[in-house]
Amino acid sequence: MTTQAALYDALRRAAGAEEKRDRALALLSKTGSRQYLDETLRILNTRAVRKTLDDSHRPVLREKALGFYAEPKRDKAGMLRESLTRLLVRIEHHDDIDLYRLGVETYHLQPVDDVAQNLRAVALAGMAPIEPALACLYATRFLSEPHTSVFNCEPAMTAIDVLVASNQRLPIYQFLLRDGGRMAASGRGELTGKALESLGADFPVPLYEQLIAQYQKLDQPTASMGIINCIVDGRRSALYERLEDLIRDTRDADLRRYGLVMMAAARDDALSARLLRMSRLARQEDIPLFIEALEICQHRERDETLAQMKRRLG
């Protein structure tokens, strides 16, 4: 019988994507060694190898994943199940819904912080095309979970994608009303920003103005970037005045720079005209930020305004 060491050696010597896939799956089916498991899953999750997977490769992946769900102590952080689930999501087989249901319910507190957020995110992404209604329910739950990662805001970031794909924006709005500020203040501003960006072009202007006022008062940069993106990318002209207020009034210079550059890069005449007017009224300490934005602006009066700003800068 071929030993695990021999299978590993054959994997290391494998050349093409298909050979690497077959060698990795052969070792995966035999091994319980964390060293070998990590290496086989790393190779299988490389882009070139992952693209070669199809239904015929599911049995090995499913068996391994189900084994870890049956004995979670062998995969306390959920990282092995996360890798296996990513591969199954790539294959896209409806019969893997049982694994996705297990995945979205998996939490590992070590000792008090959860470390299985990415597993829940991947499982939710796999569930969404198979059982979209159920996926939206889990997505709604994940939006406000205290166990949301402070590193990548998962699984809540994936939850927003799932809700938007199903045109279910009411949970996102409720999240912003009740929990978005708390998430932003706790280092998860990227999540709040994505939620603010995801409400859609048909979201009522008066209600969005209320959200702007709520988060402008908080003045958390990554959250406010979502407002800027929503208005600029969506050409929400009815909100241009509020956009100008947000950029002018923020205490964060990087956010101001971001907003000005976004206005300039939009190639929108109304936004460009506002940028020129704001430039002429800029505070001395903000002149370098306006110059940076004006240099990429395409408005016909740009050169004159840019020259004035450079003269002011001295």
C-alpha positions in Angstrom: 0.0 0.0 0.0 1.3 3.5 -0.9 2.3 5.4 2.2 1.2 9.0 2.9 4.9 10.1 2.6 5.1 8.6 -0.9 1.8 10.2 -1.9 3.1 13.5 -0.6 6.4 13.1 -2.5 4.4 12.4 -5.7 2.3 15.5 -5.0 5.5 17.6 -4.7 6.7 16.3 -8.0 3.5 16.8 -9.8 3.6 19.3 -12.8 0.3 20.2 -14.5 -2.9 21.3 -12.8 -4.7 18.1 -13.4 -1.8 16.0 -12.1 -1.6 18.1 -9.0 -5.3 17.8 -8.5 -5.3 14.0 -8.7 -2.2 13.7 -6.4 -3.7 16.0 -3.9 -7.0 14.3 -3.8 -5.3 10.9 -3.4 -3.4 12.2 -0.4 -6.4 13.9 1.0 -8.4 10.7 1.0 -5.7 8.9 3.0 -4.4 11.4 5.5 -5.3 12.8 8.9 -2.0 14.7 9.3 -2.5 18.4 9.6 0.7 19.0 7.7 -0.5 17.0 4.7 -4.0 18.3 5.0 -2.9 21.9 4.9 -0.6 21.3 1.9 -3.2 19.4 -0.2 -5.9 22.0 0.5 -3.5 24.8 -0.4 -2.8 23.2 -3.7 -6.4 22.3 -4.5 -7.4 25.9 -3.7 -4.9 27.5 -6.1 -6.7 29.0 -9.1 -5.3 26.7 -11.8 -6.1 23.5 -9.9 -9.5 24.7 -8.5 -10.7 25.3 -12.1 -10.2 21.6 -13.0 -12.6 20.3 -10.3 -15.9 18.8 -11.3 -18.6 16.6 -9.8 -16.4 13.5 -10.0 -14.1 15.0 -7.3 -16.9 15.7 -4.8 -17.0 12.4 -2.9 -13.5 12.9 -1.4 -14.1 16.5 -0.5 -17.5 15.7 1.0 -16.3 12.8 3.0 -13.5 14.8 4.5 -15.7 17.7 5.3 -18.3 15.6 6.9 -15.7 13.8 9.0 -14.6 17.2 10.5 -18.2 18.1 11.2 -18.6 14.8 13.0 -15.4 15.4 15.0 -15.0 19.2 15.2 -12.2 18.9 17.7 -10.0 17.9 14.8 -10.7 21.2 13.2 -11.3 23.6 16.0 -10.8 26.8 14.1 -12.9 25.5 11.1 -10.1 26.3 8.7 -10.0 22.9 7.1 -13.8 22.9 6.6 -13.5 26.4 5.2 -11.0 25.2 2.6 -13.0 22.1 1.7 -16.2 24.2 1.5 -14.6 26.6 -0.9 -13.8 23.7 -3.2 -17.3 22.4 -3.1 -18.8 25.9 -3.8 -16.6 26.0 -6.9 -18.1 22.7 -8.0 -21.6 24.1 -7.4 -23.6 20.9 -6.7 -27.1 21.2 -5.1 -26.6 18.1 -3.0 -24.0 19.9 -0.9 -26.7 22.0 0.8 -26.3 19.8 3.9 -22.7 20.9 4.3 -23.6 24.6 3.8 -26.3 24.3 6.5 -23.7 22.8 8.8 -21.3 25.6 7.9 -23.5 28.5 8.6 -24.2 27.1 12.1 -20.6 26.6 13.0 -19.0 28.7 15.7 -15.7 28.2 17.6 -14.9 30.3 20.6 -11.2 30.3 21.4 -11.3 31.2 24.2 -14.0 33.9 23.8 -13.5 35.2 20.3 -15.1 33.3 17.4 -12.7 32.1 14.8 -15.1 30.4 12.3 -16.4 33.5 10.6 -14.8 32.7 7.2 -16.4 29.2 7.3 -19.8 30.7 7.8 -19.2 33.2 5.0 -18.2 30.5 2.5 -21.1 28.3 3.5 -23.5 31.2 3.1 -22.1 31.9 -0.4 -22.6 28.2 -1.3 -26.2 28.2 0.1 -27.4 31.3 -1.7 -27.9 29.9 -5.2 -29.4 26.7 -3.9 -31.8 27.9 -1.2 -31.9 31.7 -1.6 -34.7 32.3 0.9 -32.9 30.4 3.7 -29.6 32.1 2.8 -31.3 35.5 3.2 -32.5 34.6 6.6 -29.0 33.7 7.7 -27.6 36.8 6.0 -30.0 38.9 8.0 -28.8 37.3 11.2 -25.1 37.7 10.3 -25.4 41.4 9.7 -25.6 42.3 13.4 -23.8 39.4 15.0 -21.4 40.3 17.8 -19.0 37.6 16.4 -18.4 39.5 13.1 -14.7 39.5 12.4 -12.8 42.7 13.1 -10.3 41.7 10.4 -12.5 41.3 7.3 -16.1 41.8 8.7 -17.1 38.3 7.7 -19.6 36.7 7.4 -21.5 40.0 7.4 -19.8 41.3 4.2 -20.9 38.1 2.4 -24.4 38.6 3.9 -24.7 42.0 2.2 -23.8 40.4 -1.1 -26.4 37.7 -0.6 -29.1 40.2 0.3 -28.4 42.5 -2.6 -28.3 39.6 -5.1 -31.8 38.7 -3.9 -32.9 42.3 -3.9 -33.6 42.1 -0.2 -32.4 45.5 1.1 -34.8 46.0 4.0 -32.5 44.1 6.4 -29.6 46.2 5.3 -31.5 49.4 6.0 -32.6 48.1 9.4 -29.0 47.2 10.2 -27.9 50.7 9.4 -30.6 52.2 11.6 -29.8 50.1 14.6 -26.4 48.5 14.5 -24.3 50.2 11.8 -23.0 52.8 14.1 -22.0 50.3 16.7 -20.2 48.2 14.1 -18.3 51.2 12.8 -17.3 52.3 16.2 -15.9 48.9 17.0 -13.5 48.7 14.1 -15.9 47.3 11.6 -16.5 50.5 9.6 -15.9 48.6 6.3 -19.1 46.7 6.9 -21.1 49.8 7.6 -19.7 51.5 4.6 -20.6 48.5 2.3 -24.1 48.6 3.7 -24.4 52.3 3.0 -23.2 51.7 -0.5 -25.6 48.8 -1.1 -29.0 50.3 -0.7 -29.5 50.9 -4.4 -30.2 53.8 -6.7 -34.0 53.7 -6.0 -33.6 54.0 -2.3 -35.7 57.1 -1.2 -33.7 60.3 -1.0 -35.2 61.6 2.3 -34.4 58.3 4.0 -30.9 58.3 2.7 -30.4 61.9 3.8 -31.3 60.8 7.4 -28.7 58.0 7.2 -26.1 60.6 6.0 -26.9 62.8 9.0 -26.6 59.8 11.3 -23.2 58.7 10.0 -21.8 62.2 9.3 -22.2 62.8 13.0 -20.2 59.6 13.7 -17.5 60.7 11.2 -16.0 57.2 10.9 -14.0 57.2 7.6 -14.6 53.7 6.2 -18.3 54.0 6.9 -18.5 57.4 5.3 -16.7 56.1 2.2 -19.8 54.0 1.6 -21.9 57.2 1.4 -19.5 58.8 -1.0 -19.4 55.7 -3.3 -23.2 55.4 -3.2 -23.7 59.0 -4.3 -20.9 59.3 -6.8 -21.2 55.9 -8.5 -25.0 56.1 -8.6 -25.0 59.8 -9.8 -27.4 60.6 -7.0 -27.6 64.3 -8.0 -30.3 65.0 -5.4 -27.7 64.2 -2.7 -24.7 66.2 -4.2 -25.3 68.9 -1.6 -25.1 66.4 1.2 -22.0 64.9 -0.4 -20.3 68.3 -0.4 -21.2 68.9 3.2 -19.8 65.5 4.3 -16.5 66.1 2.5 -16.1 69.6 3.8 -17.0 68.9 7.4 -15.2 65.7 8.1 -12.3 65.8 10.6 -10.4 63.1 8.7 -8.1 64.4 6.0 -7.8 61.0 4.2 -11.6 60.8 3.9 -11.7 64.4 2.5 -9.0 63.4 0.0 -11.0 60.3 -1.0 -14.2 62.2 -1.5 -12.5 64.9 -3.6 -10.7 62.4 -5.8 -14.0 60.5 -6.3 -15.7 63.6 -7.4 -12.9 64.4 -9.9 -12.7 60.9 -11.2 -16.4 60.6 -11.8 -16.2 62.6 -15.0 -19.6 64.2 -14.1 -20.1 67.8 -15.0 -22.2 68.6 -12.0 -19.7 67.0 -9.6 -16.8 68.7 -11.4 -18.4 72.1 -11.1 -19.0 71.6 -7.4 -15.3 70.5 -7.0 -14.2 73.7 -8.7 -16.4 75.8 -6.4 -15.2 74.0 -3.3 -11.6 74.5 -4.4 -12.0 78.2 -4.6 -13.2 78.2 -1.0 -10.7 75.7 0.3 -9.0 76.2 3.6 -5.2 76.7 3.4 -4.4 73.3 4.9 -6.7 71.5 2.4 -5.2 73.1 -0.7 -2.9 70.0 -1.4 -5.9 67.8 -1.4 -7.8 69.9 -3.9 -4.7 70.1 -6.1 -4.5 66.3 -6.2 -8.1 66.1 -7.2 -8.0 68.9 -9.7 -5.1 67.3 -11.5 -7.4 64.4 -12.6 -10.5 66.5 -13.2 -11.6 67.0 -16.8 -13.7 70.2 -16.4 -13.0 72.9 -19.0 -12.2 75.4 -16.2 -9.9 73.1 -14.4 -6.6 74.6 -15.5 -7.5 78.1 -14.3 -8.7 76.9 -10.9 -5.6 74.6 -10.6 -3.3 77.5 -11.3 -5.1 79.6 -8.6 -4.7 76.8 -6.1 -1.0 76.4 -6.8 -0.5 80.2 -6.4 -2.3 80.0 -3.0 0.0 77.2 -2.0 3.0 79.2 -2.9 
